[in-house]
Amino acid sequence: YDASEPGDEDEDEDGDEGEGEEEGAEEEREGGSKAATKKAKREKADRERERAMRRVRRDKLRKYYGGNFFGAPSALILYELCYTLNRAENDQLWLACLGLTDHYIHGKMDYDIYEQFYSYVESHVSDKNINHESETQASDGTVVPIAEDGKVSSDREFRFMLYRHWSLYDSMYYSSYVASRLSVWKTNGKHLLHELLAKMGVSLAQAEQKWTFMSPQLRARVEEQMELIGGEYELGDYRYNSFQRCVGYKSLTSASDVVCAVTALVESRPTCAHKSSDGSDGTSPQGDEQDGQEEDSNTEVDSAWQESFWTAYDALPGKNPKSLKRGIELSMALQKAIVHEAVSLVEKRALTCLKHFRYAYLTRSQGSAAAATGGHASQDNLLAQPVALGKLAHFLVEIHRVNSKWVGTKARPLILLAERISTYLVVGVGCPEVAGEFVKNTFGKAFKLAAEGINARFRHNSFDTSVMEIERDDVHRFIESLHVTMDHAGRA
């Protein structure tokens, strides 16, 4: 017996329907909220992705504009243009080889990029010189040598300084590569060099002969033994890929030798360019007389630079033995001066360390002493030239990187200031963690801002923006201003 009223069933059904509608509405709300949540998450992820992409773009721009660097050598670009016009000959190809070698040995590109360019140039060297023959046979069967004049070839080059024109001992002793790793100016370092030569089976008497006077068997032994034991003295990468050119019948000219010679010729100037017409050393009275003498001095300097340029230009093809020989002699004297000056700065602890960089001054007396020690007769500062001062700076960086004193948090760029007659030449170089690595130079803009900040008289018109010439009276204030400028840039 069912005691419920007749309308109770309808009420229950209505209640069930109401609950179902409420549950459906709640499900719809839950579904809508989930969709909104998913949409919000997607939008948030999209915003984060966009912010990440903007950060990446900003980092790329900051990295690109964070310092100065060198692009492809102009000689190589001109060769590509000649090749496109079907006018490329071995002369243009040799200039491309010299331009590429100059970039590498003067620290304007790292080893990996150099290898990429080298592969490209080497392919053209092989294509253009594959048909060169060294001899021919006459009708009667006589073998007649053929001049290979102008032939360009690729080969592995020693990192020993001008070893073809020097003795093996001197080329190793004054090589930045060997000297920095063995510390040859120290007693232990010189002992290591002698030990290395002994292990190679080369006596000191033989090592002190000119390379060209050594027997072919002994030269071959040096190459074989360096391959076997070079790694024991941290000289495992003692060779690198380079180029040579044949002059005459059998005379080979190395690209690195020509680059060193031409650079030395460009930066060498006649003694008359350093003095005014009345024989003074550059000091003159105030006023109009001083302005007139400065104009005359500038004219003499420009004339000397032109003379040096054309002398170096004649030596570029490698076919002017007289100019090339003079350039090689100047390069030897310069390298000796660089090593002696670097040793002097290290032993005297003349390198001052600041928060953002290290620096050192080179006076005219120091440069003249280094030049005299290196066998150079000039009374002017031999190292007060952009490339020469840059070589000295790179050598100092290499020395302290090898002995682990300038690595990690202790690594800082280096600035050298070489005294001239009335100015200082300023050159700044980076401090890479690994040998053969290129670090962008951040000194270009900083130099200009620091000089302008103290209203100094300066010249900043070089292709290399990390090179500046500043008045002698402003040089100390310039260093202080540079430190403040780089400190503000670091906080920005």
C-alpha positions in Angstrom: 0.0 0.0 0.0 1.5 3.4 -1.1 0.6 6.1 1.3 1.9 9.0 -0.8 -0.3 11.5 -2.3 -1.1 11.4 -6.0 0.9 14.6 -6.7 4.1 13.4 -4.9 5.5 11.6 -7.9 5.2 14.7 -10.1 6.9 16.8 -7.5 9.8 14.2 -7.3 10.1 14.3 -11.1 10.2 18.0 -11.1 12.8 18.0 -8.4 15.0 15.6 -10.4 14.7 17.7 -13.4 15.7 20.9 -11.5 18.7 19.1 -10.0 19.7 17.9 -13.5 19.5 21.5 -14.9 21.6 22.8 -12.0 24.2 20.1 -12.6 24.2 20.9 -16.4 24.7 24.5 -15.7 27.4 23.8 -13.2 29.2 21.5 -15.8 28.9 24.3 -18.3 30.4 26.8 -15.9 33.2 24.3 -15.1 33.8 23.7 -18.8 33.8 27.4 -19.4 36.2 28.1 -16.6 38.5 25.3 -17.8 38.5 26.7 -21.3 39.2 30.2 -19.9 42.0 28.8 -17.8 43.6 27.0 -20.8 43.3 30.2 -22.9 44.9 32.2 -20.1 47.7 29.7 -19.9 48.2 29.8 -23.7 48.3 33.6 -23.7 50.7 33.6 -20.8 53.0 31.1 -22.6 52.8 33.2 -25.7 53.8 36.3 -23.8 56.7 34.5 -22.1 57.8 33.1 -25.6 57.7 36.6 -27.0 59.6 38.0 -24.1 62.2 35.2 -24.5 62.5 36.0 -28.2 62.9 39.7 -27.5 65.6 38.9 -24.9 67.4 36.7 -27.5 67.3 39.5 -30.1 68.5 42.1 -27.6 71.3 39.8 -26.6 72.3 39.3 -30.2 72.3 43.1 -30.8 74.2 43.7 -27.6 76.7 41.0 -28.5 77.1 42.4 -32.1 77.5 46.0 -31.0 79.3 45.1 -27.8 82.7 45.6 -29.4 84.7 46.0 -32.6 85.9 43.1 -34.7 87.4 42.6 -38.2 85.6 41.1 -41.1 87.0 39.3 -44.1 90.4 40.7 -45.4 89.9 43.3 -48.1 92.5 41.6 -50.3 90.3 38.4 -50.3 87.2 40.4 -51.2 89.0 42.0 -54.1 90.3 38.6 -55.3 86.7 37.3 -55.2 85.7 40.3 -57.4 88.5 39.5 -59.8 87.5 35.8 -59.9 83.9 36.8 -60.6 85.1 38.9 -63.6 87.4 36.0 -64.8 90.5 38.2 -64.2 92.0 36.4 -61.2 95.6 35.5 -61.6 98.3 34.2 -59.2 99.3 37.8 -58.4 95.8 38.6 -57.0 95.6 35.2 -55.4 98.9 35.8 -53.6 97.7 39.1 -52.3 94.6 37.3 -50.9 96.9 34.8 -49.2 98.9 37.7 -47.6 95.8 39.5 -46.4 94.4 36.3 -44.8 97.8 35.6 -43.2 98.0 39.1 -41.9 94.6 38.8 -40.2 95.6 35.6 -38.4 99.1 36.3 -37.2 98.2 39.8 -35.9 95.2 38.5 -33.9 92.4 39.9 -36.1 90.6 36.6 -36.4 90.5 33.4 -34.4 91.8 30.1 -35.7 88.4 28.5 -36.6 87.5 31.4 -38.8 91.0 31.4 -40.3 90.6 27.7 -41.2 87.3 28.4 -43.0 88.9 31.1 -45.1 92.0 29.0 -45.6 89.9 26.1 -47.1 88.3 28.5 -49.6 91.7 30.1 -50.6 93.5 26.7 -50.7 90.9 25.4 -53.2 91.7 28.3 -55.5 95.4 27.7 -55.0 95.0 24.1 -56.1 92.9 24.9 -59.1 95.3 27.7 -60.4 98.6 25.9 -59.8 97.8 22.3 -60.5 99.4 22.4 -64.0 102.7 24.0 -62.9 105.6 21.7 -63.9 109.0 21.9 -62.4 110.9 20.3 -65.3 110.5 19.2 -68.9 112.3 16.8 -71.3 114.2 18.0 -74.4 114.1 16.2 -77.7 117.4 14.4 -76.9 116.0 13.2 -73.5 117.7 15.8 -71.4 115.7 16.9 -68.4 115.5 20.7 -68.3 114.2 22.5 -65.1 111.4 25.0 -65.7 111.2 28.1 -63.6 108.2 27.9 -61.3 108.3 31.7 -60.8 104.9 32.9 -59.4 103.6 29.5 -58.4 101.5 29.6 -55.2 101.3 26.5 -53.0 99.8 25.6 -49.5 101.9 24.1 -46.8 102.2 23.7 -43.0 104.1 26.6 -41.5 106.2 26.6 -38.3 105.2 29.1 -35.6 108.9 30.0 -35.3 109.6 33.6 -36.1 111.2 34.0 -39.6 113.0 30.7 -39.2 114.0 30.6 -42.9 116.0 33.8 -42.5 117.2 33.3 -38.9 118.9 30.5 -36.9 116.7 27.9 -35.4 117.7 28.9 -31.9 116.9 32.6 -32.4 113.7 31.9 -34.3 112.5 29.8 -31.4 113.8 32.1 -28.6 112.2 35.2 -30.1 109.0 33.6 -31.2 106.1 34.7 -29.2 104.7 31.2 -29.4 107.7 29.5 -27.9 108.9 32.3 -25.6 105.5 32.6 -23.9 105.2 28.8 -23.2 108.8 28.2 -22.1 109.5 31.5 -20.5 112.9 31.5 -22.3 114.1 34.7 -20.6 114.3 32.7 -17.3 117.0 30.3 -16.4 114.6 27.3 -16.3 113.0 28.4 -19.5 116.3 28.6 -21.3 117.2 25.2 -19.9 113.9 23.8 -21.3 114.7 25.2 -24.8 118.2 23.6 -24.7 116.6 20.3 -23.5 114.1 20.4 -26.4 116.9 20.9 -28.9 118.9 18.1 -27.4 116.0 15.7 -27.5 115.5 16.6 -31.2 119.2 15.7 -31.8 120.2 19.3 -32.6 123.4 20.6 -31.0 123.6 24.3 -30.0 126.2 24.9 -32.6 123.8 23.5 -35.3 120.9 25.4 -33.8 122.8 28.6 -34.0 123.5 28.2 -37.7 121.1 29.8 -40.2 118.3 27.5 -41.1 119.3 27.5 -44.8 122.8 26.3 -43.9 121.4 23.3 -42.0 121.5 20.0 -43.8 118.2 18.8 -45.3 118.4 15.7 -43.1 118.7 17.8 -40.0 115.7 20.0 -41.0 113.6 17.0 -41.6 114.6 15.6 -38.2 113.4 18.8 -36.6 110.0 18.4 -38.1 109.8 14.8 -37.2 110.9 15.3 -33.6 108.7 18.3 -33.0 105.8 16.1 -34.0 106.8 13.5 -31.5 107.9 15.5 -28.4 106.4 19.0 -29.0 103.4 18.2 -26.8 105.7 17.6 -23.8 106.7 21.2 -23.9 103.2 22.6 -24.6 104.2 23.1 -28.2 101.8 20.6 -29.8 100.3 23.0 -32.3 103.7 24.2 -33.5 102.5 24.4 -37.1 99.5 25.9 -38.9 98.2 26.0 -42.5 99.7 28.7 -44.6 100.9 29.5 -48.2 104.1 29.9 -50.1 105.2 31.4 -53.4 108.0 30.3 -55.6 110.3 33.1 -56.8 112.7 32.2 -59.6 113.5 28.5 -59.9 113.4 27.1 -56.4 113.3 30.0 -53.9 110.3 29.8 -51.7 108.8 32.9 -50.0 106.4 32.3 -47.1 103.3 34.4 -46.7 104.0 34.9 -43.0 107.5 36.2 -43.8 106.3 38.6 -46.4 103.6 39.9 -43.9 106.2 40.5 -41.2 108.5 42.2 -43.6 105.9 44.4 -45.2 104.5 45.4 -41.8 107.9 46.4 -40.6 108.6 48.4 -43.7 105.3 50.3 -43.5 105.9 51.3 -39.8 109.6 52.2 -40.2 110.3 55.8 -41.0 113.5 57.7 -42.0 115.3 59.4 -39.1 114.6 62.8 -40.7 110.9 62.4 -40.2 111.4 62.5 -36.4 113.2 65.8 -36.4 112.2 69.3 -37.5 114.1 71.0 -40.3 116.4 72.8 -37.8 117.5 69.6 -36.2 115.5 69.8 -33.0 113.7 66.9 -31.5 110.2 68.3 -32.0 110.1 70.9 -29.2 109.4 74.4 -30.4 108.4 77.9 -29.1 104.8 78.9 -28.6 102.6 80.8 -31.0 102.7 81.2 -34.7 106.2 79.9 -35.0 105.2 76.7 -33.2 102.2 76.2 -35.6 104.4 76.7 -38.6 106.9 74.2 -37.4 104.2 71.7 -36.6 102.9 72.0 -40.2 106.4 71.4 -41.5 106.8 68.4 -39.2 103.5 67.0 -40.3 104.5 67.4 -43.9 107.8 65.6 -43.3 106.0 62.8 -41.5 103.5 62.4 -44.3 106.3 62.3 -46.9 108.1 59.6 -44.8 105.0 57.5 -44.5 104.5 57.7 -48.3 108.1 56.6 -48.8 107.6 53.7 -46.4 104.3 52.7 -48.0 105.8 52.5 -51.5 108.8 50.6 -50.3 106.5 48.0 -48.6 104.4 47.9 -51.8 107.4 46.9 -53.8 108.0 44.0 -51.4 104.5 42.7 -51.5 104.7 40.4 -54.6 107.9 38.9 -53.1 109.8 39.6 -56.3 111.9 42.5 -54.9 114.7 40.8 -53.0 116.3 44.0 -51.8 113.1 45.4 -50.2 112.1 42.1 -48.8 115.4 41.5 -47.2 115.4 45.0 -45.6 111.9 44.3 -44.3 112.9 41.0 -42.8 115.9 42.6 -41.1 113.6 45.3 -39.6 111.1 42.7 -38.5 113.8 40.7 -36.7 115.0 43.8 -34.9 111.4 44.6 -34.0 110.7 41.2 -32.6 113.8 41.3 -30.5 112.7 44.7 -29.1 109.2 43.3 -28.4 110.6 40.3 -26.4 113.1 42.5 -24.5 110.5 45.1 -23.6 107.9 42.5 -22.6 110.5 40.9 -20.2 111.4 44.3 -18.8 107.7 45.1 -18.1 107.1 41.7 -16.5 110.2 41.8 -14.3 109.7 45.4 -13.2 106.0 44.7 -12.4 105.1 47.7 -14.6 101.6 46.5 -15.5 99.0 48.3 -13.4 95.7 46.5 -12.7 92.4 48.4 -12.5 88.9 47.1 -12.2 88.2 47.0 -16.0 91.7 46.8 -17.6 95.4 46.7 -17.1 97.8 49.3 -18.5 101.5 50.2 -18.8 103.5 53.2 -20.0 106.5 52.9 -22.5 108.7 55.9 -22.4 111.0 56.9 -25.3 114.0 55.8 -23.3 112.5 52.4 -22.8 111.7 52.0 -26.5 115.1 53.2 -27.6 116.8 50.8 -25.2 114.7 47.9 -26.5 115.5 48.9 -30.0 119.3 49.1 -29.2 119.1 45.7 -27.5 117.3 44.3 -30.6 120.0 45.6 -32.9 118.0 48.6 -34.3 119.9 51.9 -34.7 116.9 54.2 -34.5 116.9 56.6 -31.5 113.1 56.9 -31.6 110.7 54.6 -29.8 110.7 51.6 -32.2 107.5 50.2 -30.5 105.5 53.4 -30.8 103.7 52.2 -33.9 100.2 50.6 -34.0 101.1 47.1 -35.2 104.3 46.9 -33.2 102.7 48.0 -30.0 99.8 45.6 -30.6 102.2 42.7 -31.0 103.8 43.6 -27.7 100.4 43.7 -26.0 99.4 40.4 -27.5 102.7 38.8 -26.4 102.2 40.1 -22.8 98.6 38.7 -22.8 100.0 35.3 -24.1 102.7 35.2 -21.4 100.2 35.7 -18.5 97.5 33.4 -20.0 100.0 30.5 -20.3 101.1 31.0 -16.7 97.4 31.2 -15.6 97.7 34.6 -14.0 95.3 36.3 -16.4 92.5 33.7 -16.6 89.0 33.6 -15.2 88.1 36.5 -13.1 91.6 37.8 -13.4 91.4 38.3 -17.1 91.3 41.9 -18.2 92.0 43.8 -21.4 95.4 45.4 -21.7 96.3 49.0 -22.7 99.8 50.0 -23.7 100.7 53.7 -24.0 104.0 54.4 -25.9 105.6 57.8 -25.8 106.3 59.7 -29.0 107.8 63.2 -29.4 104.9 65.1 -28.0 102.1 62.5 -27.8 101.4 59.0 -26.6 100.2 56.2 -28.9 97.5 54.2 -27.1 96.6 50.6 -28.1 94.1 48.3 -26.4 93.8 44.5 -26.9 91.5 41.9 -25.4 92.4 39.0 -23.2 90.9 35.7 -24.5 90.7 32.6 -22.4 92.1 30.3 -25.1 95.1 30.8 -27.4 94.0 31.5 -31.0 90.6 32.9 -29.9 89.4 36.3 -30.9 87.7 38.6 -28.4 85.8 41.7 -29.5 87.6 44.9 -28.6 85.5 47.3 -26.5 88.0 50.1 -26.4 86.9 51.9 -29.6 84.0 54.0 -28.3 85.4 54.1 -24.7 88.6 55.8 -25.9 86.7 58.5 -27.7 84.3 59.2 -24.8 87.2 59.3 -22.3 89.2 61.7 -24.4 86.2 63.9 -25.1 85.2 63.9 -21.4 88.5 65.7 -20.4 88.6 67.9 -23.6 91.9 66.3 -24.6 93.6 66.8 -27.9 93.6 63.4 -29.6 93.7 61.6 -33.0 91.3 58.7 -33.5 91.2 58.1 -37.2 92.7 54.7 -37.6 91.0 51.7 -39.3 91.5 50.0 -35.9 89.3 51.9 -33.4 91.3 50.6 -30.5 94.3 52.7 -31.6 94.5 56.4 -30.5 97.1 59.1 -30.3 96.7 61.6 -27.4 98.7 64.6 -26.2 101.4 63.9 -23.6 99.9 66.3 -21.0 96.5 64.6 -21.1 97.6 61.0 -21.0 97.3 60.5 -17.2 93.9 62.2 -17.0 92.9 60.1 -20.0 93.5 56.8 -18.1 91.4 58.1 -15.2 88.6 59.2 -17.5 88.7 55.9 -19.3 88.3 54.0 -16.0 85.3 56.1 -15.1 83.8 55.7 -18.6 84.1 51.9 -18.6 82.8 51.8 -15.0 79.6 53.6 -16.1 79.3 51.4 -19.1 79.6 48.3 -16.9 76.7 49.5 -14.7 74.4 50.3 -17.6 
